[in-house]
């Protein structure tokens, strides 16, 4: 039997919330407690929040607590009502966390929380990830904890539609405002144009009429419109950007126009999100096409961008027991061009354009190759990488030659290294730094690629994710071979072992590679907790006897017919269930 959580699957549901613990509040002026208190700034990160209240402790002195849900969404629905079964369970998690913390059960190590958490909610949650521990008045709780919640374990009669929505439910709860304030990556936007929303299409009148129309909007009128657009919701930030109107009949005539943005959530305060959101809002309130708007407001509707496809599918050195594999900086020119034609997606990205501007280079990060294609609409026609960064050197930041490059180039390298780390694990719901966003684009063949996006000196860079590149371009050597376990979660978990049941059995499986396969048990971290471990070299069946509750690491390797070898370290949780 396979577990519903599988690394090859995409998360289907995401909930992000903050845990409020009333007894932790710091009522000092302009003070926010390290744990359990939401700052006034953080409270502005969503226009609406669902709040679920509970209490912990004795009936004589109950501690008020609450879960403030900032985001609950599925792949298809941005605002998804939190199922009652989920809110009830999460309140149970919150009560337990507070009670355990008050009893001194947790310390400065994340394992002090994770092991107790997994044992307490065994069968309900999987793959718990615990961030750094924070102390407040001598009590310890994590800044945040994330995990997968199994809907089937909650005992509800889910409909098939609900099960499809909730199949892979990722939950993230923050206890520390300082972490939430910098890590929460959702946002909402509203826009106030330099003219009334109903008059947006009047920008297509004669230029002299456009000038008069823009001049009619006074500063007090603009402030009134901003107030109305807020609908009484305190904002995180209000900002403005100036975009030039271009007269379609006289390309030399331009007019500065001011556009206002109301932002809820710090992650929305970046130029890419603001421009993309504004463009969609204008189109939703207009009868004109994107192409028509791009003529009069090119800075809104066109982008100066570079699409970067890392060589996630190209490997030079296979994975070893102790060392991870390395990517290849060498790419066949024909293969690289064929890949770039499919991954470089956007307006006017024709095959001829891609073939003309494609650059193939390398970067020290994991010895990665990069396919780089500049956009056809780039300012001043700069769409070749070698034009954008003529002094680029493929050297690590620690090299003495790194300083020989210009500062813009050095800063770009630092940014791309950060983006590669994010793109390596990017999914629909994975956490993002606040200066990065994610976007999906579909090519003419219907292939959907996901990118992490960031801005550098008003140029947008899109880095294709590892998952989507490998989906359409499976690795051709070592990483084509991977190993999974029945019920594996991500890259770490294998099915739990119940001491009461005695003999333990699961099966490892090779993914990719060339059959036949040979399986090998490399190591078991603690044979006192789990004895008699064996693996069938042909079937991958793993057996043994759980003896002592706790967590152990099991390393398993597989070799395919071409002698390619892949290994992985799994975590096994050992527990004792109650007798029926």
KAKA-V57283 format. One record per residue. RES is the residue in one letter. SS is DSSP state (hx for helix, st for strand, lp for the rest). PSI is psi in degrees with one decimal (* if undefined). Layout:
res;ss;psi
RES;SS;PSI
RES;SS;PSI
This chain:
res;ss;psi
X;lp;136.5
X;lp;147.8
X;lp;149.1
X;lp;-17.2
X;lp;120.6
X;lp;138.4
X;lp;-23.5
X;lp;-12.5
X;lp;159.4
X;lp;140.8
X;lp;138.0
X;lp;-20.0
X;st;142.7
X;st;133.7
X;st;131.2
X;st;127.2
X;st;167.3
X;st;138.3
X;st;120.6
X;st;126.3
X;st;108.3
X;hx;-38.9
X;hx;-14.4
X;hx;-12.4
X;lp;139.3
X;lp;110.6
X;lp;9.9
X;lp;149.8
X;lp;127.6
X;lp;30.2
X;lp;144.4
X;lp;128.3
X;lp;149.2
X;lp;-28.4
X;lp;145.1
X;lp;9.4
X;lp;130.3
X;lp;125.8
X;lp;160.7
X;lp;-35.2
X;lp;-49.6
X;hx;-32.1
X;hx;-16.8
X;hx;4.3
X;lp;-2.8
X;lp;147.9
X;lp;-21.8
X;lp;139.6
X;lp;138.2
X;st;130.3
X;st;128.5
X;st;122.1
X;st;152.2
X;st;179.1
X;st;157.0
X;st;164.9
X;lp;-170.6
X;lp;159.0
X;hx;-25.6
X;hx;-27.3
X;hx;68.0
X;lp;145.8
X;st;115.5
X;st;136.2
X;st;160.2
X;st;153.2
X;st;118.8
X;st;110.0
X;st;115.9
X;st;-29.9
X;st;130.7
X;st;110.6
X;st;156.4
X;st;179.4
X;lp;-34.4
X;lp;-17.6
X;lp;120.1
X;lp;-33.6
X;lp;104.6
X;lp;123.3
X;lp;131.3
X;lp;121.6
X;lp;141.9
X;hx;-39.3
X;hx;-34.4
X;hx;-46.9
X;hx;-39.5
X;hx;-43.9
X;hx;-42.4
X;hx;-33.3
X;hx;-36.2
X;hx;-41.9
X;hx;-42.6
X;hx;-45.8
X;hx;-45.4
X;hx;-43.7
X;hx;-44.5
X;hx;-44.2
X;hx;-41.7
X;hx;-41.5
X;hx;-43.4
X;hx;-28.3
X;lp;-0.3
X;lp;24.1
X;lp;-22.4
X;lp;152.4
X;lp;-161.3
X;lp;-11.8
X;lp;142.1
X;hx;-30.3
X;hx;-28.3
X;hx;-30.9
X;hx;-46.7
X;hx;-46.0
X;hx;-43.3
X;hx;-39.4
X;hx;-48.8
X;hx;-35.8
X;hx;-41.3
X;hx;-39.6
X;lp;28.7
X;st;133.7
X;lp;-16.2
X;lp;-34.9
X;st;157.7
X;st;152.7
X;st;52.4
X;st;132.0
X;st;123.1
X;st;125.1
X;lp;-178.4
X;lp;146.3
X;st;140.5
X;st;140.9
X;st;145.7
X;st;118.1
X;lp;39.8
X;lp;-0.4
X;st;148.9
X;st;135.3
X;st;156.0
X;st;151.0
X;lp;-34.5
X;st;160.9
X;st;137.0
X;st;149.9
X;st;168.7
X;st;133.0
X;st;130.7
X;lp;109.3
X;hx;-34.4
X;hx;-28.1
X;hx;-16.0
X;hx;-4.5
X;lp;16.3
X;lp;151.7
X;lp;76.0
X;lp;143.1
X;lp;160.4
X;hx;-36.0
X;hx;-41.8
X;hx;-42.7
X;hx;-37.1
X;hx;-39.5
X;hx;-37.6
X;hx;5.6
X;lp;-45.4
X;lp;90.9
X;st;115.1
X;st;124.4
X;st;136.3
X;st;123.0
X;st;129.0
X;st;139.0
X;lp;-22.3
X;lp;124.9
X;hx;-37.3
X;hx;-37.2
X;hx;-44.1
X;hx;-41.8
X;hx;-32.6
X;hx;-16.8
X;hx;-23.1
X;lp;123.8
X;lp;9.2
X;lp;159.1
X;lp;163.8
X;st;150.0
X;st;147.5
X;st;157.1
X;st;142.3
X;st;115.9
X;lp;166.7
X;lp;-3.7
X;lp;168.3
X;lp;143.7
X;hx;-37.7
X;hx;-12.3
X;hx;14.5
X;hx;-40.8
X;hx;-12.6
X;hx;-10.4
X;hx;-14.2
X;hx;6.9
X;lp;-179.6
X;lp;150.5
X;hx;-40.1
X;hx;-31.7
X;hx;-34.4
X;hx;-42.2
X;hx;-46.9
X;hx;-40.7
X;hx;-43.8
X;hx;-37.6
X;hx;-23.5
X;hx;-27.5
X;lp;107.5
X;lp;165.5
X;hx;-45.6
X;hx;-38.1
X;hx;-41.5
X;hx;-41.4
X;hx;-38.3
X;hx;-42.8
X;hx;-38.2
X;hx;-44.0
X;hx;-42.8
X;hx;-38.3
X;hx;-29.2
X;hx;-27.2
X;lp;36.6
X;lp;5.0
X;lp;116.4
X;lp;130.5
X;lp;158.0
X;lp;-39.9
X;st;146.8
X;st;127.4
X;st;168.1
X;st;150.5
X;st;145.8
X;st;126.2
X;st;137.9
X;st;129.2
X;st;133.4
X;st;123.0
X;lp;117.6
X;lp;-19.4
X;lp;-13.7
X;lp;94.0
X;lp;-10.5
X;lp;-16.2
X;lp;129.2
X;st;150.2
X;st;125.9
X;st;131.5
X;st;140.8
X;st;128.7
X;st;134.7
X;st;144.7
X;st;130.3
X;st;123.8
X;st;130.0
X;st;111.8
X;lp;124.2
X;hx;-28.1
X;hx;-21.5
X;hx;-9.3
X;lp;61.6
X;lp;149.3
X;hx;-33.5
X;hx;-46.8
X;hx;-40.8
X;hx;-46.6
X;hx;-43.4
X;hx;-43.4
X;hx;-41.4
X;hx;-43.6
X;hx;-45.1
X;hx;-37.2
X;hx;-43.7
X;hx;-46.8
X;hx;-36.1
X;hx;-19.9
X;lp;23.3
X;lp;157.9
X;lp;-1.5
X;lp;158.1
X;lp;165.5
X;hx;-41.5
X;hx;-38.5
X;hx;-41.0
X;hx;-32.1
X;hx;-23.0
X;hx;-41.7
X;hx;-23.0
X;lp;69.5
X;hx;-30.6
X;hx;-18.2
X;hx;-44.0
X;hx;-5.0
X;lp;156.3
X;lp;140.8
X;lp;111.3
X;st;161.7
X;st;128.1
X;st;124.5
X;st;122.1
X;st;104.3
X;st;153.2
X;lp;58.8
X;lp;-24.3
X;lp;-4.6
X;lp;123.2
X;st;144.7
X;st;-38.6
X;st;127.4
X;lp;161.5
X;lp;139.5
X;lp;170.7
X;lp;-43.7
X;lp;-13.4
X;lp;136.3
X;lp;153.4
X;lp;164.7
X;st;142.1
X;st;163.5
X;lp;131.9
X;lp;-4.2
X;lp;126.3
X;lp;128.6
X;lp;132.8
X;hx;-42.0
X;hx;-45.0
X;hx;-41.2
X;hx;-41.9
X;hx;-41.5
X;hx;-38.9
X;hx;-45.3
X;hx;-34.8
X;hx;-28.3
X;hx;-26.8
X;hx;-16.7
X;lp;100.2
X;lp;136.3
X;lp;-178.8
X;lp;126.3
X;lp;16.8
X;lp;74.2
X;lp;162.8
X;hx;-39.7
X;hx;-41.6
X;hx;-46.7
X;hx;-46.9
X;hx;-32.5
X;hx;-38.9
X;hx;-7.0
X;lp;130.2
X;st;139.1
X;st;118.2
X;st;-174.1
X;st;168.2
X;st;144.8
X;lp;-25.6
X;hx;110.6
X;hx;30.0
X;hx;41.5
X;st;141.8
X;st;151.7
X;st;130.0
X;st;120.5
X;st;124.0
X;st;120.8
X;st;149.3
X;lp;147.8
X;lp;-18.6
X;lp;11.5
X;lp;143.2
X;hx;136.3
X;hx;20.1
X;hx;16.6
X;lp;94.9
X;lp;12.3
X;lp;136.2
X;hx;-38.5
X;hx;-19.8
X;hx;-37.9
X;hx;-41.6
X;lp;74.7
X;lp;-20.1
X;lp;16.4
X;lp;131.2
X;lp;136.6
X;lp;72.5
X;lp;151.5
X;lp;158.9
X;lp;-20.4
X;lp;-9.7
X;lp;146.5
X;hx;-24.1
X;hx;-14.5
X;hx;-38.9
X;hx;-10.7
X;hx;-17.1
X;lp;157.8
X;lp;159.9
X;hx;-43.8
X;hx;-38.9
X;hx;-43.4
X;hx;-43.4
X;hx;-37.8
X;hx;-42.9
X;hx;-45.1
X;hx;-43.6
X;hx;-47.0
X;hx;-37.1
X;hx;-43.2
X;hx;-41.2
X;hx;-35.8
X;hx;-39.9
X;hx;-43.9
X;hx;-45.0
X;hx;-25.4
X;hx;-30.4
X;lp;15.3
X;lp;131.0
X;lp;-176.8
X;lp;-31.4
X;lp;8.8
X;lp;152.4
X;lp;142.3
X;lp;146.2
X;lp;152.6
X;lp;-14.3
X;lp;13.0
X;lp;150.3
X;st;176.0
X;st;150.7
X;st;151.2
X;st;139.9
X;st;145.2
X;st;128.5
X;lp;179.6
X;lp;-21.8
X;lp;1.8
X;lp;8.1
X;lp;131.5
X;st;120.3
X;st;142.7
X;st;142.7
X;st;148.4
X;st;138.0
X;st;136.5
X;st;161.2
X;st;136.5
X;st;113.0
X;lp;46.7
X;lp;24.3
X;st;133.9
X;st;132.5
X;st;129.1
X;st;120.3
X;st;118.8
X;st;141.0
X;lp;151.9
X;hx;-43.9
X;hx;-46.0
X;hx;-34.8
X;hx;-47.0
X;hx;-23.0
X;hx;-42.2
X;hx;-17.4
X;lp;77.9
X;lp;138.9
X;lp;142.8
X;lp;-6.5
X;lp;-117.3
X;hx;-46.3
X;hx;-3.4
X;hx;-20.4
X;lp;121.8
X;st;167.2
X;st;135.3
X;st;163.7
X;st;147.8
X;lp;121.0
X;lp;14.2
X;lp;142.3
X;st;120.2
X;lp;-128.2
X;lp;12.3
X;lp;-28.6
X;st;147.2
X;lp;165.0
X;lp;142.1
X;lp;153.9
X;st;125.8
X;st;116.2
X;hx;-37.6
X;hx;-31.1
X;hx;-12.3
X;lp;-120.8
X;st;135.6
X;st;143.1
X;st;131.5
X;st;171.4
X;st;130.0
X;st;149.0
X;st;136.1
X;st;138.8
X;st;126.7
X;lp;-161.1
X;lp;-170.6
X;lp;118.2
X;lp;155.8
X;lp;165.8
X;lp;149.8
X;st;123.8
X;st;147.8
X;st;132.1
X;st;109.7
X;st;-47.4
X;st;155.8
X;st;124.3
X;lp;-30.8
X;lp;97.9
X;lp;-12.1
X;lp;-26.6
X;lp;-29.8
X;st;112.6
X;st;164.6
X;st;31.3
X;st;131.6
X;st;154.8
X;st;135.3
X;lp;118.9
X;lp;-21.0
X;lp;-43.4
X;lp;-21.5
X;lp;8.0
X;st;128.4
X;st;131.7
X;st;163.8
X;st;-173.5
X;st;115.0
X;st;134.6
X;lp;-41.2
X;lp;135.3
X;lp;145.0
X;st;-169.4
X;st;140.7
X;st;162.9
X;st;134.6
X;st;119.8
X;st;127.1
X;st;142.4
X;st;157.3
X;st;140.5
X;st;133.3
X;lp;-175.5
X;lp;-21.7
X;lp;13.2
X;lp;11.8
X;lp;136.1
X;st;135.2
X;st;143.9
X;st;160.7
X;st;144.0
X;st;120.3
X;st;155.6
X;st;129.2
X;st;128.3
X;st;123.3
X;st;132.2
X;st;173.6
X;lp;118.8
X;lp;163.8
X;lp;141.1
X;lp;142.1
X;lp;*
